[in-house]
Amino acid sequence: MFQEIPKNCRYAYARVSSKSQEDNSSLEFQKQEFLRLGVPKKNIRVEVASATDSIQDRPIFYHLIENELKENDLLLVTKIDRCSRNTFEFLKLQKKLFEKSVTFIALELPFSNDMAVNQLIATN
């Protein structure tokens, strides 16, 4: 799917909303999916926080977006709601990633090699 992106440029964000979800298989499923797709274990970021919180209120995700991701990197999530449940917050995130030339893929959605198409897909 994205074999042209070097493994060291692949990042993933796994999130659950509550401590009880952390104990079930949800986080483990997300991590295993990322490993299967070639994301190095050291590049998987995990957080227990509500997606209704702004990105700034989720320190692990915020640090990933602001400080770790660079041009030509890839950010994977299993589902778009791992990033945000608020359309406005998601659009701000998408804009920031687009400006940094970071490819964003939600595994539940169709994917295109064209970042603009991915932006349209994710927004819909």
N, C-alpha and C positions, 0 to 999 in steps of 0.2 A: 504493500500500500504506500509506503513512504521510505523505501529502501535507499533512496538517494540521499537521505538525511543521515549523516554519521551518528552512530549510537551515542557518542558523547554530547551531541546536540539535542538529544531527545529527553524531554522532561515530562513528568506526569504529576497530576494533582488528584489525590484521593481524599474525600471528605465524607464524614458522617455527621449528623446533627447532634447526637447525644451519646453519652457514655454507654448507655445500654446497647446502642447500635454498634459501638466500638467492639463490644464483646461478642456480637454475632458474627457471621461470616462476611458481612458487607465490605469491610475494609480489606479483608484478606482476598476476597474475590477481585476487588479493584486492583490491588497490588499484583496479583497473579496475572491478570489480563495485561497489565503494562509490561511485566517481565516477558510474557509470551511474545509481545510485539517488539521486543528488543530495547526497552528502556532500561538503562543500567539501574540497579537497585539504589545506588547513591544519588540518582536523579529523581527519585520518587518522593514527593512531599506529601505528608499525611497530616490531617488536621481534624479535630473534633470541634465543630462550630456550626452555627446556623447559617444557611445560605441567605437568610433574610438580612443578616448583618452586612454592612458595606464591606468592601474589600479591605479598607483600611482597618476594620475591626477584626480581621482575620490575619494575625501577624505572619503566619507561615506563607499563606497565599500572597499576601502583600509583598513580602520580601522576595518571593519567587518572581513576581511580576516586575517589581521595581528594580531589583538588584541582580538577579541571576540570569534571567532570559536576555539573550542578545540576538542581534540580526541573524537570520537564517536558522534559528532554533525552532524546535517543535514543542508545542504544549498539548498534551493529551489529557482528556478527562473521559470517564466512561459514559457520563450523561451530562448534558448541558446544565442540569440543575445542581451539579456539584460546584459550579462556579457562582451561580446566582439564580434566585427565583424572582428577581425583580428585573423587568425588561430594561429599565433605564440604566441600572447598574451594569447589566450585561452589555448594553450598547457602549457604555464608557470603557469597559474592559476590552471589548472587541476593537474599538478605535485605538486604544493604547497599543494593543498587540499588533494591529495593522501598521501603525506608525513605526513600531520597532522592527517591522518585517519579520515577525514571529508567526509561524504557521500554527493555527489553532484547529484541533480536531476533537469533536465529541463523537465517540465511537458509535453512539446510537443513531447518528445522522449520516446521510450520504456524504461522500468526500470528493472534492475536486482538486486538481493541481493548481487551479486558479484561485488565489486568495480572495478575490472579489466574489467569486461564486460561493466559496465557503462562507463568506460574510453574509450573503443573501440567504443561504440555506439555514444558517444558525439563527438569523433574525426571524425567519418565518417559523 
